[in-house]
Amino acid sequence: MCMLKIMKKSTLSKQNITTAITGASSGIGEAAAYKLAKNKNNLLLISRRKKNLEAVKNKCLKLGAKKVFIFECDVQKFSDEKNQKKINIFLKKENIEIEKLINSAGLAKGTELLQKSKSSDWDQMIDTNLKGLLFVTQLFLPQIIKNKGHIINLGSVAGRWVYEGGAVYCATKFAVRAISEGLRIDLRGTGVRVTNIEPGMVNTEFSRVRFGDQKKADAVYAEMMPLSANDIAENIFWCLQQPVHVNIQELVIYPTDQASIGHVARGEKSILKK
Ligand SMILES: NC(=O)c1ccc[n+]([C@@H]2O[C@H](COP(=O)([O-])OP(=O)(O)OC[C@H]3O[C@@H](n4cnc5c(N)ncnc54)[C@H](OP(=O)(O)O)[C@@H]3O)[C@@H](O)[C@H]2O)c1
């Protein structure tokens, strides 16, 4: 009887050390989930589309992940006390302890000039890319600190260089860079590493979400070779694999066909023709 009690207690106290990924239902977050699954990580997949998360979870389990949890949620709502309570109860119930966090949830809306752009689009970009990332990070930080973990933020080349029609999206990604730098300063001495990954053009659902139109999205990547979500996942994994005394602070990753935000080699000039 006593032995049974001890066994029960030790099983209960065994934590599932887990990597949380926001935006895991598509694109870079989804590809990162598969890469980590192949390397036997426990995963907590977060985004709004439950059906997609279920499909990603099943694939992760087939690829070798030990345990995969899903939490359907809008990151904008992580500040809400009710939601915070809900996720804390969920973590406790499943014995999940977050060690690493990949903040991939994010989006751009529209490419209109600022004077013509919609304030509802500004709200969505700021509340998701900036405030959502902050809410999720702060909620998981106590466990990440306890585990001397790692936070990977998905910034962008738009967080370094501004382009026409991109003022607000760029502002959110400049903010991701500032938050990454600030976190590194505030977390010094804790052993937690913070990396800001800054990709150029990656062919995911990103442009479809931005334009709300598949044809316009396809035109963005026409006659050139963009990065794939997988390319970024490989680099995320490489950052996570560094020894504990090495922190890759920032990675700017462009496709070879993209020299800068406004300079893309297409057609005969593309690497596709080389
Ligand atoms: N693609 C690019 O060219 C590129 C370049 C540089 C940086 N980035 C950045 O990389 C990150 C990932 O983008 P991606 O290219 O993988 O695009 P994607 O395929 O559209 O994926 C975006 C992900 O974010 C999730 N998401 C959006 N709003 C959310 C919210 N309010 N709450 C929870 N999840 C939310 C989406 O899931 P649900 O819809 O299921 O919620 C989806 O899983 C973004 O931060 C983006 O800004 C992309």
PDBQT file of the ligand as one rigid body, heavy atoms in Angstrom, charges set to zero:
ROOT
HETATM    1  N1  LIG A 301       6.310  33.990 -44.472  1.00  0.00    +0.000 N 
HETATM    2  C1  LIG A 301       7.179  34.981 -44.456  1.00  0.00    +0.000 C 
HETATM    3  O1  LIG A 301       7.610  35.463 -45.522  1.00  0.00    +0.000 OA
HETATM    4  C2  LIG A 301       7.702  35.526 -43.153  1.00  0.00    +0.000 A 
HETATM    5  C3  LIG A 301       8.854  36.307 -43.195  1.00  0.00    +0.000 A 
HETATM    6  C4  LIG A 301       9.346  36.815 -42.020  1.00  0.00    +0.000 A 
HETATM    7  C5  LIG A 301       8.703  36.569 -40.819  1.00  0.00    +0.000 A 
HETATM    8  N2  LIG A 301       7.564  35.819 -40.811  1.00  0.00    +0.000 N 
HETATM    9  C6  LIG A 301       6.903  35.614 -39.521  1.00  0.00    +0.000 C 
HETATM   10  O2  LIG A 301       6.915  34.231 -39.222  1.00  0.00    +0.000 OA
HETATM   11  C7  LIG A 301       5.804  33.915 -38.379  1.00  0.00    +0.000 C 
HETATM   12  C8  LIG A 301       5.080  32.713 -38.953  1.00  0.00    +0.000 C 
HETATM   13  O3  LIG A 301       4.520  33.065 -40.192  1.00  0.00    +0.000 OA
HETATM   14  P1  LIG A 301       4.314  32.019 -41.363  1.00  0.00    +0.000 P 
HETATM   15  O4  LIG A 301       5.097  32.481 -42.522  1.00  0.00    +0.000 OA
HETATM   16  O5  LIG A 301       4.514  30.650 -40.865  1.00  0.00    +0.000 OA
HETATM   17  O6  LIG A 301       2.777  32.299 -41.709  1.00  0.00    +0.000 OA
HETATM   18  P2  LIG A 301       1.485  31.363 -41.622  1.00  0.00    +0.000 P 
HETATM   19  O7  LIG A 301       1.667  30.133 -42.409  1.00  0.00    +0.000 OA
HETATM   20  O8  LIG A 301       0.340  32.271 -41.987  1.00  0.00    +0.000 OA
HETATM   21  O9  LIG A 301       1.400  30.994 -40.069  1.00  0.00    +0.000 OA
HETATM   22  C9  LIG A 301       1.003  31.914 -39.119  1.00  0.00    +0.000 C 
HETATM   23  C10 LIG A 301       0.597  31.173 -37.870  1.00  0.00    +0.000 C 
HETATM   24  O10 LIG A 301       0.209  32.136 -36.866  1.00  0.00    +0.000 OA
HETATM   25  C11 LIG A 301      -1.007  31.703 -36.281  1.00  0.00    +0.000 C 
HETATM   26  N3  LIG A 301      -1.750  32.863 -35.791  1.00  0.00    +0.000 N 
HETATM   27  C12 LIG A 301      -2.065  33.998 -36.438  1.00  0.00    +0.000 A 
HETATM   28  N4  LIG A 301      -2.773  34.805 -35.647  1.00  0.00    +0.000 NA
HETATM   29  C13 LIG A 301      -2.917  34.155 -34.452  1.00  0.00    +0.000 A 
HETATM   30  C14 LIG A 301      -3.539  34.468 -33.226  1.00  0.00    +0.000 A 
HETATM   31  N5  LIG A 301      -4.193  35.633 -33.052  1.00  0.00    +0.000 N 
HETATM   32  N6  LIG A 301      -3.495  33.567 -32.211  1.00  0.00    +0.000 NA
HETATM   33  C15 LIG A 301      -2.850  32.378 -32.379  1.00  0.00    +0.000 A 
HETATM   34  N7  LIG A 301      -2.226  32.048 -33.513  1.00  0.00    +0.000 NA
HETATM   35  C16 LIG A 301      -2.258  32.914 -34.538  1.00  0.00    +0.000 A 
HETATM   36  C17 LIG A 301      -1.743  30.971 -37.389  1.00  0.00    +0.000 C 
HETATM   37  O11 LIG A 301      -2.628  30.006 -36.840  1.00  0.00    +0.000 OA
HETATM   38  P3  LIG A 301      -4.227  30.119 -36.740  1.00  0.00    +0.000 P 
HETATM   39  O12 LIG A 301      -4.704  30.817 -37.961  1.00  0.00    +0.000 OA
HETATM   40  O13 LIG A 301      -4.638  28.683 -36.627  1.00  0.00    +0.000 OA
HETATM   41  O14 LIG A 301      -4.477  30.866 -35.468  1.00  0.00    +0.000 OA
HETATM   42  C18 LIG A 301      -0.594  30.251 -38.073  1.00  0.00    +0.000 C 
HETATM   43  O15 LIG A 301      -0.330  29.043 -37.426  1.00  0.00    +0.000 OA
HETATM   44  C19 LIG A 301       4.974  35.175 -38.281  1.00  0.00    +0.000 C 
HETATM   45  O16 LIG A 301       5.253  35.815 -37.061  1.00  0.00    +0.000 OA
HETATM   46  C20 LIG A 301       5.454  36.011 -39.458  1.00  0.00    +0.000 C 
HETATM   47  O17 LIG A 301       5.289  37.388 -39.207  1.00  0.00    +0.000 OA
HETATM   48  C21 LIG A 301       7.048  35.280 -41.945  1.00  0.00    +0.000 A 
ENDROOT
TORSDOF 0
